[in-house]
């Protein structure tokens, strides 16, 4: 259990296919959040590159080299913990992993995770997604980083949010804060985003930190926004709305302990 409160920030972005422009924008947000006193800053899924399928595969090697260096250098420069959203790295058979990371104040990678659940859905005749066409699912390994400063963080990405059993396993391994960087679709986000985030917080009596993409990406893809930080009682502490920017909230170990004591549901499980 961590012992001190700290300020956390979620960055909301409207990333496009220009890597340098996205990194420049992310750097400015992270810098501003650090200057505002945030000890931990999170950026969203695909924060550095949100281009088409072929482009992600074509530029996979470049992205897998340049983005980790950016995250390491930026975390070190501002001496913060940096949740690196997610980004593509090469996998086998011409596919990529959707790779999430957490970096420490000295620029070291603390933990990483390759997204397991892939978004293969048909929302309408004109809106369908097939992540399995270009993403390879990660191994069924739990990514939890235990830390006395920021608490125990469990990593996930976007569509994982719909699978409560995954988060219960993260909490069984010690997670106290659930990280869910996302690029949630506008169609599903309207009805599902906040209820799912609050549900994961409530049922696991854990903080939830969810930096998100927002707005139109290219001509056809639209994301919901509303980056959130939710406390273990399910209270929304921060909501980023629909514009790019930064929102803040306090992560408080006393609040975590209070909720887990008041509502000890994790101790009452029968399965």
C-alpha positions in Angstrom: 0.0 0.0 0.0 1.3 3.4 -0.9 1.2 6.0 1.9 1.0 9.5 0.4 -1.5 11.3 -1.7 -0.4 12.5 -5.1 -1.7 14.5 -8.1 -2.4 12.5 -11.3 -3.2 13.8 -14.7 -5.0 12.3 -17.7 -4.1 13.8 -21.1 -6.9 13.9 -23.8 -5.7 14.0 -27.4 -6.9 14.2 -31.0 -4.0 12.2 -32.5 -3.6 11.9 -36.3 -1.1 10.1 -38.5 1.7 12.7 -38.1 4.1 11.1 -35.6 6.1 14.2 -35.0 3.1 16.5 -34.5 1.5 14.0 -32.1 4.7 13.7 -30.0 5.1 17.4 -29.9 1.5 17.8 -28.7 1.9 15.1 -26.1 5.2 16.6 -24.9 3.5 20.0 -24.3 0.6 18.4 -22.4 3.0 16.3 -20.3 5.2 19.3 -19.6 2.2 21.4 -18.5 0.9 18.6 -16.3 4.2 18.2 -14.6 4.5 22.0 -14.0 1.0 21.9 -12.5 2.3 19.4 -9.9 1.3 16.0 -11.4 3.5 13.2 -10.2 1.9 10.8 -12.7 0.7 11.6 -16.2 -1.2 9.3 -18.6 -1.6 9.7 -22.3 -4.2 7.7 -24.4 -4.2 4.7 -26.6 -2.3 5.3 -29.9 -1.3 8.8 -28.6 1.7 9.0 -31.0 0.1 7.6 -34.1 -3.5 7.1 -35.1 -3.2 6.2 -38.8 -4.7 3.4 -40.9 -3.9 -0.3 -40.6 -1.4 -0.4 -43.4 0.4 2.7 -42.1 0.7 1.2 -38.6 2.3 -1.9 -40.0 4.5 -0.1 -42.4 5.9 2.2 -39.8 6.0 -0.4 -37.0 9.7 -0.5 -36.6 10.1 3.3 -36.5 7.2 3.7 -34.0 8.6 0.9 -31.8 12.0 2.8 -31.6 11.0 6.4 -31.4 8.0 6.2 -29.1 9.7 4.4 -26.2 12.6 6.9 -26.4 10.2 9.8 -26.2 8.5 8.3 -23.2 11.7 7.5 -21.4 13.3 10.9 -22.1 10.1 12.8 -21.2 9.6 10.9 -17.9 13.2 11.5 -17.0 13.2 15.2 -18.0 10.2 16.0 -15.7 10.9 13.3 -13.1 7.4 11.9 -13.3 5.8 8.5 -13.7 4.5 8.4 -17.2 1.8 6.1 -18.4 2.6 5.7 -22.1 -0.9 5.0 -23.4 -0.3 2.4 -26.1 1.4 2.2 -29.4 2.1 -0.4 -32.1 5.2 -2.6 -31.9 6.1 -5.3 -34.4 4.7 -8.8 -33.8 4.8 -11.9 -36.0 3.2 -12.6 -39.3 3.2 -8.9 -40.4 1.1 -7.8 -37.4 1.7 -5.5 -34.5 1.0 -5.7 -30.7 -0.9 -2.8 -29.1 1.7 -2.1 -26.5 1.1 -0.2 -23.2 3.9 0.9 -20.9 4.6 2.7 -17.6 7.8 4.6 -17.2 9.5 5.8 -14.0 11.0 9.2 -13.0 14.5 8.1 -14.1 13.2 7.1 -17.5 13.1 3.4 -16.9 10.4 1.2 -18.2 8.6 -0.3 -15.1 6.1 -2.6 -16.7 4.5 -3.3 -20.1 1.5 -5.0 -21.5 0.3 -6.2 -24.9 -3.5 -5.8 -25.4 -5.2 -9.2 -25.2 -8.8 -8.5 -26.2 -9.2 -7.4 -29.8 -12.0 -5.1 -31.1 -13.7 -7.1 -33.8 -17.2 -5.6 -34.0 -19.9 -4.5 -36.5 -21.6 -1.4 -35.0 -23.6 -0.7 -38.2 -23.4 -1.3 -41.9 -21.0 1.7 -42.2 -19.0 1.3 -39.0 -17.0 -1.9 -38.4 -13.7 -2.7 -36.8 -11.4 -5.7 -37.2 -8.4 -5.2 -35.0 -7.4 -8.9 -35.4 -6.6 -8.1 -39.1 -3.5 -6.2 -38.0 -3.0 -6.7 -34.2 -1.8 -9.9 -32.6 -3.2 -10.5 -29.1 -0.7 -10.5 -26.2 0.1 -13.4 -24.0 -2.3 -14.1 -21.1 0.1 -12.5 -18.6 -1.0 -9.9 -16.0 0.9 -6.6 -16.0 0.9 -5.2 -12.4 3.6 -2.8 -11.1 3.8 -2.5 -7.3 5.2 0.7 -6.0 5.2 2.4 -2.6 5.0 5.9 -4.2 2.2 5.6 -6.7 0.5 2.4 -5.5 0.0 -0.8 -7.4 -0.9 -0.3 -11.1 -2.6 -2.8 -13.3 -2.3 -2.2 -17.1 -5.0 -2.7 -19.7 -6.1 -1.0 -23.0 -9.5 0.2 -24.3 -11.6 -2.9 -25.3 -10.3 -4.8 -22.2 -12.7 -2.6 -20.3 -15.6 -4.9 -21.3 -14.1 -7.9 -19.7 -14.5 -7.6 -15.9 -12.8 -10.9 -15.2 -9.5 -9.5 -16.4 -9.6 -6.6 -13.9 -10.5 -9.0 -11.1 -7.4 -10.9 -11.9 -5.3 -7.7 -11.8 -6.8 -6.9 -8.4 -6.1 -10.4 -7.2 -2.5 -9.8 -8.1 -2.5 -6.6 -6.0 -3.6 -3.8 -8.3 -5.1 -0.7 -6.6 -5.2 1.6 -9.7 -6.5 0.3 -13.0 -5.1 2.0 -16.1 -7.3 2.0 -19.2 -5.9 4.3 -22.0 -8.4 4.3 -24.8 -9.6 5.4 -28.2 -13.2 4.6 -27.5 -15.6 5.0 -30.4 -18.1 7.8 -30.4 -20.9 5.4 -31.1 -20.2 3.1 -28.1 -18.9 5.9 -25.8 -22.1 7.7 -25.6 -23.8 4.9 -23.7 -21.0 2.6 -22.4 -17.9 4.5 -21.5 -18.7 6.1 -18.1 -20.9 3.2 -16.9 -18.1 0.7 -17.6 -15.4 2.8 -16.0 -17.4 3.3 -12.9 -18.4 -0.4 -12.8 -14.7 -1.5 -12.9 -13.9 1.0 -10.1 -16.9 -0.1 -7.9 -16.6 -3.8 -8.3 -12.9 -3.8 -7.7 -12.9 -0.9 -5.1 -10.0 0.5 -7.1 -9.1 3.8 -8.7 -9.5 3.9 -12.5 -7.4 6.1 -14.7 -8.5 6.4 -18.3 -6.9 8.9 -20.7 -8.7 8.9 -24.0 -8.7 10.1 -27.6 -11.3 12.6 -28.7 -12.8 14.0 -32.0 -12.4 13.1 -35.6 -9.3 11.2 -36.8 -8.9 11.4 -40.5 -12.2 11.4 -42.4 -14.0 8.4 -40.9 -13.0 7.6 -37.3 -14.5 9.5 -34.4 -13.7 9.0 -30.7 -15.8 9.9 -27.6 -13.3 11.7 -25.4 -14.3 12.2 -21.7 -11.0 11.0 -20.2 -11.7 10.1 -16.6 -10.3 9.4 -13.2 -12.7 7.5 -11.0 -12.3 6.8 -7.3 -12.8 3.4 -5.6 -16.4 4.3 -4.7 -17.2 4.9 -8.4 -17.2 8.7 -8.1 -15.9 10.5 -11.2 -13.2 12.8 -10.0 -12.2 14.1 -13.4 -13.9 14.3 -16.8 -12.0 15.7 -19.8 -15.1 16.5 -21.8 -14.8 16.5 -25.6 -11.8 18.9 -26.2 -8.1 17.9 -26.1 -6.5 18.9 -22.8 -5.6 17.8 -19.3 -7.6 17.0 -16.3 -6.4 16.3 -12.8 -7.4 14.4 -9.6 -5.8 13.2 -6.4 -5.0 9.6 -5.8 -5.4 9.1 -2.1 -4.4 5.9 -0.2 -6.6 6.8 2.7 -9.6 6.9 0.4 -8.7 3.5 -1.1 -8.4 2.0 2.4 -11.6 3.6 3.5 -13.6 2.3 0.6 -12.2 -1.2 0.9 -12.9 -1.2 4.6 -16.4 0.1 4.2 -17.3 -2.2 1.3 -15.1 -5.3 1.7 -16.7 -7.1 -1.3 -13.3 -8.4 -2.4 -13.1 -10.4 0.9 -16.7 -11.8 0.5 -16.2 -13.6 -2.8 -17.3 -17.2 -3.2 -15.8 -17.9 -6.5 
